[in-house]
């Protein structure tokens, strides 16, 4: 009977160590996955914001060059047209430029 109890005790210890190892591994894996997902979302947001910035800069540059060409030719610039065009480019995209600051905390 002592031999049977000894084997059961060894088996129980092995089972407990295995279950604890699996539990710790699962917890670490969950934590790593969570951190990786946060990092991936930040990167996606940064890329979207950079894309918006590039598009806005391209629109700004086009308006700027159009304005310069009209002024150089000594024509009468259609101020209202240029202002409406410039305002149209900036009006709908302000929330995108504010989005990264609102999303992130400084806990990296």
C-alpha positions in Angstrom: 0.0 0.0 0.0 2.9 2.3 0.7 4.2 1.7 -2.8 0.8 2.6 -4.3 0.6 5.9 -2.3 4.1 6.8 -3.3 3.3 6.4 -7.0 0.1 8.3 -6.6 1.9 11.1 -4.8 4.6 11.3 -7.6 1.9 11.3 -10.3 -0.1 14.0 -8.5 3.0 16.2 -8.2 3.8 15.7 -11.9 0.3 16.6 -12.8 0.3 19.7 -10.6 3.6 20.9 -12.1 2.4 20.3 -15.6 -0.9 22.1 -15.0 0.9 25.1 -13.4 3.4 25.2 -16.3 0.5 25.2 -18.8 -1.3 27.9 -16.8 1.7 30.2 -16.6 2.4 29.6 -20.4 -1.2 30.5 -21.2 -1.1 33.7 -19.2 2.2 34.8 -20.7 0.9 34.0 -24.2 -2.3 36.0 -23.5 -0.3 39.0 -22.3 2.1 38.9 -25.3 -0.8 38.6 -27.7 -2.6 41.6 -26.1 0.6 43.7 -26.3 1.2 42.7 -29.9 -2.4 43.6 -30.9 -2.1 47.0 -29.2 1.2 47.6 -31.1 -0.4 46.5 -34.4 -3.4 48.9 -33.9 -1.0 51.8 -33.1 0.9 51.1 -36.3 -2.2 50.8 -38.4 -3.4 54.1 -37.0 0.0 55.8 -37.6 0.0 54.6 -41.2 -3.6 55.9 -41.7 -2.6 59.2 -40.2 0.5 59.4 -42.4 -1.5 58.6 -45.5 -4.0 61.4 -44.6 -1.2 63.8 -44.0 0.4 63.0 -47.4 -2.9 63.5 -49.1 -3.5 66.8 -47.3 -0.1 68.0 -48.2 -0.6 67.1 -51.8 -3.9 69.0 -51.9 -2.2 72.0 -50.2 0.7 71.9 -52.6 -1.7 71.8 -55.6 -3.6 74.8 -54.3 -0.4 76.7 -53.6 1.0 76.1 -57.1 -2.3 77.0 -58.7 -2.3 80.3 -56.7 1.3 81.0 -57.7 0.6 80.4 -61.4 -2.4 82.7 -61.3 -0.5 85.5 -59.5 2.5 85.2 -61.8 0.4 85.6 -64.9 -1.0 88.8 -63.5 -4.5 87.5 -63.8 -7.2 88.3 -61.3 -7.2 85.4 -59.0 -10.5 83.8 -58.1 -9.9 84.3 -54.4 -13.3 82.8 -53.4 -12.6 79.7 -55.5 -9.2 79.2 -54.0 -10.4 79.8 -50.4 -13.3 77.4 -50.9 -11.0 74.8 -52.3 -8.5 75.2 -49.4 -11.3 75.2 -46.8 -12.8 72.1 -48.4 -9.5 70.2 -48.0 -9.1 71.1 -44.4 -12.7 71.0 -43.1 -13.4 67.2 -43.1 -10.0 66.0 -42.1 -9.3 67.7 -38.8 -10.6 64.8 -36.7 -8.1 62.5 -38.4 -5.2 64.7 -37.5 -6.4 64.8 -33.8 -7.1 61.0 -33.6 -3.6 59.8 -32.7 -3.2 62.1 -29.8 -6.5 61.1 -28.3 -5.9 57.3 -28.7 -2.5 56.9 -27.2 -1.3 57.2 -23.6 2.4 57.6 -22.8 2.9 54.1 -21.3 5.0 52.5 -23.9 
